[in-house]
Amino acid sequence: MRDLAQAGRYLTQSLRLMVGVPDYGSYLAHHQTTHPDREPMSYEEFFKERQAARYSARVGKCC
C-alpha cells in the first residue's frame, strides 16, 4: 500500500509538471537541504518566479 501511495505522488507530480504547475513541496525540501540558513519563498512568490522563468525563456524566440 505504501508503494502505491508513493507511485500516486510521483504520478501527481509528473502530471503537474507536464501542465506547468510548479511543485512547491519539492522546492521546500530542496531549499531546506541546500539553503537552511535562508528563508524560503512563499507559495505566491515561488509561483510568480516559476511562471516568469517559464515564459521569459521564450522571449525573442520563434516557436
PDB file with SEQRES, HELIX, SHEET and CRYST1 records, atoms N, CA, C and O in Angstrom:
SEQRES   1 A   63  MET ARG ASP LEU ALA GLN ALA GLY ARG TYR LEU THR GLN          
SEQRES   2 A   63  SER LEU ARG LEU MET VAL GLY VAL PRO ASP TYR GLY SER          
SEQRES   3 A   63  TYR LEU ALA HIS HIS GLN THR THR HIS PRO ASP ARG GLU          
SEQRES   4 A   63  PRO MET SER TYR GLU GLU PHE PHE LYS GLU ARG GLN ALA          
SEQRES   5 A   63  ALA ARG TYR SER ALA ARG VAL GLY LYS CYS CYS                  
HELIX    1 AA1 ARG A    2  MET A   18  1                                  17    
HELIX    2 AA2 TYR A   24  THR A   34  1                                  11    
HELIX    3 AA3 TYR A   43  SER A   56  1                                  14    
CRYST1    1.000    1.000    1.000  90.00  90.00  90.00 P 1           1          
ATOM      1  N   MET A   1       0.819  -1.196   0.000  1.00  0.00           N  
ATOM      2  CA  MET A   1       0.000   0.000   0.000  1.00  0.00           C  
ATOM      3  C   MET A   1       0.868   1.267   0.000  1.00  0.00           C  
ATOM      4  O   MET A   1       0.540   2.259  -0.652  1.00  0.00           O  
ATOM      5  N   ARG A   2       1.980   1.213   0.745  1.00  0.00           N  
ATOM      6  CA  ARG A   2       2.892   2.361   0.794  1.00  0.00           C  
ATOM      7  C   ARG A   2       3.488   2.645  -0.582  1.00  0.00           C  
ATOM      8  O   ARG A   2       3.630   3.803  -0.975  1.00  0.00           O  
ATOM      9  N   ASP A   3       3.836   1.586  -1.312  1.00  0.00           N  
ATOM     10  CA  ASP A   3       4.387   1.748  -2.656  1.00  0.00           C  
ATOM     11  C   ASP A   3       3.362   2.368  -3.598  1.00  0.00           C  
ATOM     12  O   ASP A   3       3.714   3.177  -4.457  1.00  0.00           O  
ATOM     13  N   LEU A   4       2.117   2.000  -3.442  1.00  0.00           N  
ATOM     14  CA  LEU A   4       1.049   2.555  -4.269  1.00  0.00           C  
ATOM     15  C   LEU A   4       0.873   4.048  -3.990  1.00  0.00           C  
ATOM     16  O   LEU A   4       0.686   4.836  -4.918  1.00  0.00           O  
ATOM     17  N   ALA A   5       0.931   4.433  -2.727  1.00  0.00           N  
ATOM     18  CA  ALA A   5       0.817   5.844  -2.356  1.00  0.00           C  
ATOM     19  C   ALA A   5       1.984   6.640  -2.933  1.00  0.00           C  
ATOM     20  O   ALA A   5       1.795   7.744  -3.445  1.00  0.00           O  
ATOM     21  N   GLN A   6       3.182   6.082  -2.850  1.00  0.00           N  
ATOM     22  CA  GLN A   6       4.367   6.748  -3.408  1.00  0.00           C  
ATOM     23  C   GLN A   6       4.236   6.892  -4.919  1.00  0.00           C  
ATOM     24  O   GLN A   6       4.569   7.941  -5.469  1.00  0.00           O  
ATOM     25  N   ALA A   7       3.765   5.869  -5.584  1.00  0.00           N  
ATOM     26  CA  ALA A   7       3.564   5.927  -7.028  1.00  0.00           C  
ATOM     27  C   ALA A   7       2.538   7.002  -7.370  1.00  0.00           C  
ATOM     28  O   ALA A   7       2.696   7.718  -8.358  1.00  0.00           O  
ATOM     29  N   GLY A   8       1.504   7.116  -6.569  1.00  0.00           N  
ATOM     30  CA  GLY A   8       0.490   8.151  -6.787  1.00  0.00           C  
ATOM     31  C   GLY A   8       1.064   9.544  -6.654  1.00  0.00           C  
ATOM     32  O   GLY A   8       0.714  10.435  -7.428  1.00  0.00           O  
ATOM     33  N   ARG A   9       1.948   9.745  -5.676  1.00  0.00           N  
ATOM     34  CA  ARG A   9       2.594  11.061  -5.512  1.00  0.00           C  
ATOM     35  C   ARG A   9       3.487  11.386  -6.703  1.00  0.00           C  
ATOM     36  O   ARG A   9       3.498  12.517  -7.189  1.00  0.00           O  
ATOM     37  N   TYR A  10       4.239  10.388  -7.173  1.00  0.00           N  
ATOM     38  CA  TYR A  10       5.092  10.614  -8.346  1.00  0.00           C  
ATOM     39  C   TYR A  10       4.256  10.927  -9.587  1.00  0.00           C  
ATOM     40  O   TYR A  10       4.613  11.803 -10.375  1.00  0.00           O  
ATOM     41  N   LEU A  11       3.161  10.220  -9.756  1.00  0.00           N  
ATOM     42  CA  LEU A  11       2.279  10.466 -10.894  1.00  0.00           C  
ATOM     43  C   LEU A  11       1.693  11.872 -10.826  1.00  0.00           C  
ATOM     44  O   LEU A  11       1.667  12.589 -11.826  1.00  0.00           O  
ATOM     45  N   THR A  12       1.225  12.260  -9.649  1.00  0.00           N  
ATOM     46  CA  THR A  12       0.667  13.603  -9.476  1.00  0.00           C  
ATOM     47  C   THR A  12       1.711  14.668  -9.778  1.00  0.00           C  
ATOM     48  O   THR A  12       1.425  15.644 -10.472  1.00  0.00           O  
ATOM     49  N   GLN A  13       2.917  14.484  -9.260  1.00  0.00           N  
ATOM     50  CA  GLN A  13       3.991  15.443  -9.502  1.00  0.00           C  
ATOM     51  C   GLN A  13       4.311  15.515 -10.995  1.00  0.00           C  
ATOM     52  O   GLN A  13       4.497  16.609 -11.529  1.00  0.00           O  
ATOM     53  N   SER A  14       4.377  14.386 -11.666  1.00  0.00           N  
ATOM     54  CA  SER A  14       4.676  14.360 -13.097  1.00  0.00           C  
ATOM     55  C   SER A  14       3.593  15.068 -13.901  1.00  0.00           C  
ATOM     56  O   SER A  14       3.893  15.846 -14.806  1.00  0.00           O  
ATOM     57  N   LEU A  15       2.346  14.799 -13.573  1.00  0.00           N  
ATOM     58  CA  LEU A  15       1.247  15.444 -14.301  1.00  0.00           C  
ATOM     59  C   LEU A  15       1.258  16.952 -14.093  1.00  0.00           C  
ATOM     60  O   LEU A  15       1.029  17.712 -15.033  1.00  0.00           O  
ATOM     61  N   ARG A  16       1.522  17.383 -12.875  1.00  0.00           N  
ATOM     62  CA  ARG A  16       1.586  18.829 -12.619  1.00  0.00           C  
ATOM     63  C   ARG A  16       2.711  19.478 -13.414  1.00  0.00           C  
ATOM     64  O   ARG A  16       2.530  20.560 -13.974  1.00  0.00           O  
ATOM     65  N   LEU A  17       3.864  18.832 -13.468  1.00  0.00           N  
ATOM     66  CA  LEU A  17       4.981  19.385 -14.229  1.00  0.00           C  
ATOM     67  C   LEU A  17       4.673  19.423 -15.722  1.00  0.00           C  
ATOM     68  O   LEU A  17       5.092  20.348 -16.419  1.00  0.00           O  
ATOM     69  N   MET A  18       3.944  18.424 -16.217  1.00  0.00           N  
ATOM     70  CA  MET A  18       3.591  18.394 -17.639  1.00  0.00           C  
ATOM     71  C   MET A  18       2.711  19.566 -18.042  1.00  0.00           C  
ATOM     72  O   MET A  18       2.834  20.084 -19.153  1.00  0.00           O  
ATOM     73  N   VAL A  19       1.832  19.984 -17.154  1.00  0.00           N  
ATOM     74  CA  VAL A  19       0.940  21.087 -17.482  1.00  0.00           C  
ATOM     75  C   VAL A  19       1.458  22.419 -16.960  1.00  0.00           C  
ATOM     76  O   VAL A  19       0.785  23.441 -17.091  1.00  0.00           O  
ATOM     77  N   GLY A  20       2.635  22.416 -16.376  1.00  0.00           N  
ATOM     78  CA  GLY A  20       3.273  23.664 -15.980  1.00  0.00           C  
ATOM     79  C   GLY A  20       2.980  24.143 -14.575  1.00  0.00           C  
ATOM     80  O   GLY A  20       3.211  25.315 -14.275  1.00  0.00           O  
ATOM     81  N   VAL A  21       2.480  23.281 -13.703  1.00  0.00           N  
ATOM     82  CA  VAL A  21       2.235  23.659 -12.312  1.00  0.00           C  
ATOM     83  C   VAL A  21       3.486  23.310 -11.512  1.00  0.00           C  
ATOM     84  O   VAL A  21       3.817  22.132 -11.382  1.00  0.00           O  
ATOM     85  N   PRO A  22       4.186  24.304 -10.974  1.00  0.00           N  
ATOM     86  CA  PRO A  22       5.418  24.020 -10.237  1.00  0.00           C  
ATOM     87  C   PRO A  22       5.135  23.292  -8.924  1.00  0.00           C  
ATOM     88  O   PRO A  22       4.055  23.431  -8.349  1.00  0.00           O  
ATOM     89  N   ASP A  23       6.116  22.513  -8.455  1.00  0.00           N  
ATOM     90  CA  ASP A  23       5.964  21.709  -7.250  1.00  0.00           C  
ATOM     91  C   ASP A  23       6.609  22.415  -6.059  1.00  0.00           C  
ATOM     92  O   ASP A  23       7.824  22.351  -5.867  1.00  0.00           O  
ATOM     93  N   TYR A  24       5.788  23.078  -5.272  1.00  0.00           N  
ATOM     94  CA  TYR A  24       6.264  23.845  -4.125  1.00  0.00           C  
ATOM     95  C   TYR A  24       6.865  22.940  -3.049  1.00  0.00           C  
ATOM     96  O   TYR A  24       7.850  23.311  -2.410  1.00  0.00           O  
ATOM     97  N   GLY A  25       6.288  21.770  -2.845  1.00  0.00           N  
ATOM     98  CA  GLY A  25       6.821  20.841  -1.846  1.00  0.00           C  
ATOM     99  C   GLY A  25       8.249  20.425  -2.145  1.00  0.00           C  
ATOM    100  O   GLY A  25       9.084  20.367  -1.243  1.00  0.00           O  
ATOM    101  N   SER A  26       8.533  20.135  -3.409  1.00  0.00           N  
ATOM    102  CA  SER A  26       9.903  19.772  -3.795  1.00  0.00           C  
ATOM    103  C   SER A  26      10.849  20.949  -3.611  1.00  0.00           C  
ATOM    104  O   SER A  26      11.991  20.783  -3.184  1.00  0.00           O  
ATOM    105  N   TYR A  27      10.356  22.142  -3.939  1.00  0.00           N  
ATOM    106  CA  TYR A  27      11.163  23.347  -3.739  1.00  0.00           C  
ATOM    107  C   TYR A  27      11.528  23.506  -2.260  1.00  0.00           C  
ATOM    108  O   TYR A  27      12.683  23.769  -1.926  1.00  0.00           O  
ATOM    109  N   LEU A  28      10.531  23.343  -1.374  1.00  0.00           N  
ATOM    110  CA  LEU A  28      10.793  23.496   0.055  1.00  0.00           C  
ATOM    111  C   LEU A  28      11.802  22.465   0.559  1.00  0.00           C  
ATOM    112  O   LEU A  28      12.692  22.797   1.343  1.00  0.00           O  
ATOM    113  N   ALA A  29      11.665  21.216   0.112  1.00  0.00           N  
ATOM    114  CA  ALA A  29      12.604  20.173   0.528  1.00  0.00           C  
ATOM    115  C   ALA A  29      14.013  20.495   0.043  1.00  0.00           C  
ATOM    116  O   ALA A  29      14.973  20.372   0.803  1.00  0.00           O  
ATOM    117  N   HIS A  30      14.141  20.905  -1.214  1.00  0.00           N  
ATOM    118  CA  HIS A  30      15.448  21.272  -1.770  1.00  0.00           C  
ATOM    119  C   HIS A  30      16.029  22.467  -1.016  1.00  0.00           C  
ATOM    120  O   HIS A  30      17.208  22.473  -0.661  1.00  0.00           O  
ATOM    121  N   HIS A  31      15.201  23.467  -0.779  1.00  0.00           N  
ATOM    122  CA  HIS A  31      15.656  24.681  -0.108  1.00  0.00           C  
ATOM    123  C   HIS A  31      16.152  24.370   1.302  1.00  0.00           C  
ATOM    124  O   HIS A  31      17.187  24.886   1.724  1.00  0.00           O  
ATOM    125  N   GLN A  32      15.426  23.537   2.024  1.00  0.00           N  
ATOM    126  CA  GLN A  32      15.831  23.167   3.389  1.00  0.00           C  
ATOM    127  C   GLN A  32      17.166  22.433   3.391  1.00  0.00           C  
ATOM    128  O   GLN A  32      17.987  22.626   4.288  1.00  0.00           O  
ATOM    129  N   THR A  33      17.380  21.592   2.385  1.00  0.00           N  
ATOM    130  CA  THR A  33      18.617  20.816   2.296  1.00  0.00           C  
ATOM    131  C   THR A  33      19.807  21.677   1.887  1.00  0.00           C  
ATOM    132  O   THR A  33      20.887  21.558   2.466  1.00  0.00           O  
ATOM    133  N   THR A  34      19.617  22.540   0.897  1.00  0.00           N  
ATOM    134  CA  THR A  34      20.743  23.284   0.332  1.00  0.00           C  
ATOM    135  C   THR A  34      20.927  24.690   0.883  1.00  0.00           C  
ATOM    136  O   THR A  34      22.029  25.234   0.824  1.00  0.00           O  
ATOM    137  N   HIS A  35      19.863  25.289   1.420  1.00  0.00           N  
ATOM    138  CA  HIS A  35      19.940  26.673   1.928  1.00  0.00           C  
ATOM    139  C   HIS A  35      19.231  26.796   3.278  1.00  0.00           C  
ATOM    140  O   HIS A  35      18.320  27.613   3.410  1.00  0.00           O  
ATOM    141  N   PRO A  36      19.625  26.007   4.287  1.00  0.00           N  
ATOM    142  CA  PRO A  36      18.898  26.032   5.561  1.00  0.00           C  
ATOM    143  C   PRO A  36      18.968  27.377   6.284  1.00  0.00           C  
ATOM    144  O   PRO A  36      18.146  27.655   7.157  1.00  0.00           O  
ATOM    145  N   ASP A  37      19.941  28.209   5.927  1.00  0.00           N  
ATOM    146  CA  ASP A  37      20.105  29.499   6.585  1.00  0.00           C  
ATOM    147  C   ASP A  37      19.243  30.598   5.971  1.00  0.00           C  
ATOM    148  O   ASP A  37      19.163  31.695   6.524  1.00  0.00           O  
ATOM    149  N   ARG A  38      18.602  30.326   4.846  1.00  0.00           N  
ATOM    150  CA  ARG A  38      17.783  31.339   4.162  1.00  0.00           C  
ATOM    151  C   ARG A  38      16.293  31.034   4.298  1.00  0.00           C  
ATOM    152  O   ARG A  38      15.886  29.879   4.416  1.00  0.00           O  
ATOM    153  N   GLU A  39      15.502  32.087   4.279  1.00  0.00           N  
ATOM    154  CA  GLU A  39      14.048  31.958   4.330  1.00  0.00           C  
ATOM    155  C   GLU A  39      13.543  31.560   2.939  1.00  0.00           C  
ATOM    156  O   GLU A  39      13.902  32.203   1.952  1.00  0.00           O  
ATOM    157  N   PRO A  40      12.716  30.510   2.843  1.00  0.00           N  
ATOM    158  CA  PRO A  40      12.184  30.134   1.524  1.00  0.00           C  
ATOM    159  C   PRO A  40      11.130  31.130   1.047  1.00  0.00           C  
ATOM    160  O   PRO A  40      10.543  31.861   1.843  1.00  0.00           O  
ATOM    161  N   MET A  41      10.904  31.146  -0.252  1.00  0.00           N  
ATOM    162  CA  MET A  41       9.864  31.994  -0.818  1.00  0.00           C  
ATOM    163  C   MET A  41       8.496  31.485  -0.368  1.00  0.00           C  
ATOM    164  O   MET A  41       8.319  30.296  -0.099  1.00  0.00           O  
ATOM    165  N   SER A  42       7.542  32.396  -0.291  1.00  0.00           N  
ATOM    166  CA  SER A  42       6.164  31.980  -0.038  1.00  0.00           C  
ATOM    167  C   SER A  42       5.663  31.277  -1.301  1.00  0.00           C  
ATOM    168  O   SER A  42       6.289  31.362  -2.357  1.00  0.00           O  
ATOM    169  N   TYR A  43       4.530  30.584  -1.181  1.00  0.00           N  
ATOM    170  CA  TYR A  43       3.985  29.904  -2.365  1.00  0.00           C  
ATOM    171  C   TYR A  43       3.724  30.904  -3.476  1.00  0.00           C  
ATOM    172  O   TYR A  43       4.023  30.627  -4.638  1.00  0.00           O  
ATOM    173  N   GLU A  44       3.176  32.056  -3.140  1.00  0.00           N  
ATOM    174  CA  GLU A  44       2.867  33.072  -4.152  1.00  0.00           C  
ATOM    175  C   GLU A  44       4.130  33.566  -4.843  1.00  0.00           C  
ATOM    176  O   GLU A  44       4.150  33.698  -6.067  1.00  0.00           O  
ATOM    177  N   GLU A  45       5.191  33.842  -4.075  1.00  0.00           N  
ATOM    178  CA  GLU A  45       6.465  34.274  -4.653  1.00  0.00           C  
ATOM    179  C   GLU A  45       7.046  33.180  -5.545  1.00  0.00           C  
ATOM    180  O   GLU A  45       7.523  33.449  -6.648  1.00  0.00           O  
ATOM    181  N   PHE A  46       6.998  31.947  -5.051  1.00  0.00           N  
ATOM    182  CA  PHE A  46       7.516  30.804  -5.803  1.00  0.00           C  
ATOM    183  C   PHE A  46       6.775  30.650  -7.128  1.00  0.00           C  
ATOM    184  O   PHE A  46       7.394  30.478  -8.178  1.00  0.00           O  
ATOM    185  N   PHE A  47       5.455  30.714  -7.072  1.00  0.00           N  
ATOM    186  CA  PHE A  47       4.647  30.540  -8.275  1.00  0.00           C  
ATOM    187  C   PHE A  47       4.955  31.635  -9.298  1.00  0.00           C  
ATOM    188  O   PHE A  47       5.125  31.345 -10.482  1.00  0.00           O  
ATOM    189  N   LYS A  48       5.028  32.886  -8.850  1.00  0.00           N  
ATOM    190  CA  LYS A  48       5.335  34.001  -9.761  1.00  0.00           C  
ATOM    191  C   LYS A  48       6.727  33.848 -10.372  1.00  0.00           C  
ATOM    192  O   LYS A  48       6.915  34.094 -11.564  1.00  0.00           O  
ATOM    193  N   GLU A  49       7.692  33.444  -9.563  1.00  0.00           N  
ATOM    194  CA  GLU A  49       9.065  33.266 -10.068  1.00  0.00           C  
ATOM    195  C   GLU A  49       9.122  32.155 -11.102  1.00  0.00           C  
ATOM    196  O   GLU A  49       9.785  32.304 -12.129  1.00  0.00           O  
ATOM    197  N   ARG A  50       8.439  31.040 -10.852  1.00  0.00           N  
ATOM    198  CA  ARG A  50       8.423  29.915 -11.793  1.00  0.00           C  
ATOM    199  C   ARG A  50       7.719  30.293 -13.088  1.00  0.00           C  
ATOM    200  O   ARG A  50       8.168  29.904 -14.166  1.00  0.00           O  
ATOM    201  N   GLN A  51       6.628  31.041 -13.003  1.00  0.00           N  
ATOM    202  CA  GLN A  51       5.927  31.491 -14.195  1.00  0.00           C  
ATOM    203  C   GLN A  51       6.823  32.417 -15.017  1.00  0.00           C  
ATOM    204  O   GLN A  51       6.900  32.287 -16.238  1.00  0.00           O  
ATOM    205  N   ALA A  52       7.489  33.339 -14.353  1.00  0.00           N  
ATOM    206  CA  ALA A  52       8.391  34.255 -15.049  1.00  0.00           C  
ATOM    207  C   ALA A  52       9.523  33.488 -15.722  1.00  0.00           C  
ATOM    208  O   ALA A  52       9.873  33.779 -16.866  1.00  0.00           O  
ATOM    209  N   ALA A  53      10.097  32.517 -15.026  1.00  0.00           N  
ATOM    210  CA  ALA A  53      11.184  31.718 -15.601  1.00  0.00           C  
ATOM    211  C   ALA A  53      10.686  30.913 -16.796  1.00  0.00           C  
ATOM    212  O   ALA A  53      11.399  30.771 -17.789  1.00  0.00           O  
ATOM    213  N   ARG A  54       9.499  30.401 -16.707  1.00  0.00           N  
ATOM    214  CA  ARG A  54       8.956  29.575 -17.791  1.00  0.00           C  
ATOM    215  C   ARG A  54       8.679  30.402 -19.038  1.00  0.00           C  
ATOM    216  O   ARG A  54       9.046  30.004 -20.144  1.00  0.00           O  
ATOM    217  N   TYR A  55       8.043  31.532 -18.868  1.00  0.00           N  
ATOM    218  CA  TYR A  55       7.617  32.297 -20.032  1.00  0.00           C  
ATOM    219  C   TYR A  55       8.659  33.287 -20.537  1.00  0.00           C  
ATOM    220  O   TYR A  55       8.628  33.647 -21.714  1.00  0.00           O  
ATOM    221  N   SER A  56       9.557  33.727 -19.712  1.00  0.00           N  
ATOM    222  CA  SER A  56      10.577  34.670 -20.180  1.00  0.00           C  
ATOM    223  C   SER A  56      11.633  33.964 -21.021  1.00  0.00           C  
ATOM    224  O   SER A  56      12.323  34.613 -21.807  1.00  0.00           O  
ATOM    225  N   ALA A  57      11.771  32.661 -20.874  1.00  0.00           N  
ATOM    226  CA  ALA A  57      12.762  31.906 -21.643  1.00  0.00           C  
ATOM    227  C   ALA A  57      12.412  31.897 -23.134  1.00  0.00           C  
ATOM    228  O   ALA A  57      13.281  31.651 -23.971  1.00  0.00           O  
ATOM    229  N   ARG A  58      11.168  32.157 -23.466  1.00  0.00           N  
ATOM    230  CA  ARG A  58      10.735  32.099 -24.866  1.00  0.00           C  
ATOM    231  C   ARG A  58      10.762  33.472 -25.539  1.00  0.00           C  
ATOM    232  O   ARG A  58      10.455  33.579 -26.726  1.00  0.00           O  
ATOM    233  N   VAL A  59      11.119  34.509 -24.808  1.00  0.00           N  
ATOM    234  CA  VAL A  59      11.135  35.859 -25.369  1.00  0.00           C  
ATOM    235  C   VAL A  59      12.162  35.920 -26.496  1.00  0.00           C  
ATOM    236  O   VAL A  59      13.313  35.516 -26.330  1.00  0.00           O  
ATOM    237  N   GLY A  60      11.732  36.424 -27.627  1.00  0.00           N  
ATOM    238  CA  GLY A  60      12.635  36.587 -28.749  1.00  0.00           C  
ATOM    239  C   GLY A  60      12.872  35.330 -29.559  1.00  0.00           C  
ATOM    240  O   GLY A  60      13.679  35.339 -30.488  1.00  0.00           O  
ATOM    241  N   LYS A  61      12.189  34.255 -29.227  1.00  0.00           N  
ATOM    242  CA  LYS A  61      12.364  33.006 -29.969  1.00  0.00           C  
ATOM    243  C   LYS A  61      11.097  32.686 -30.731  1.00  0.00           C  
ATOM    244  O   LYS A  61       9.989  33.004 -30.298  1.00  0.00           O  
ATOM    245  N   CYS A  62      11.274  32.076 -31.830  1.00  0.00           N  
ATOM    246  CA  CYS A  62      10.128  31.638 -32.631  1.00  0.00           C  
ATOM    247  C   CYS A  62       9.787  30.199 -32.258  1.00  0.00           C  
ATOM    248  O   CYS A  62      10.659  29.330 -32.279  1.00  0.00           O  
ATOM    249  N   CYS A  63       8.568  29.950 -31.929  1.00  0.00           N  
ATOM    250  CA  CYS A  63       8.056  28.607 -31.619  1.00  0.00           C  
ATOM    251  C   CYS A  63       8.800  28.009 -30.469  1.00  0.00           C  
ATOM    252  O   CYS A  63       8.510  26.883 -30.064  1.00  0.00           O  
TER     253      CYS A  63                                                      
END                                                                             
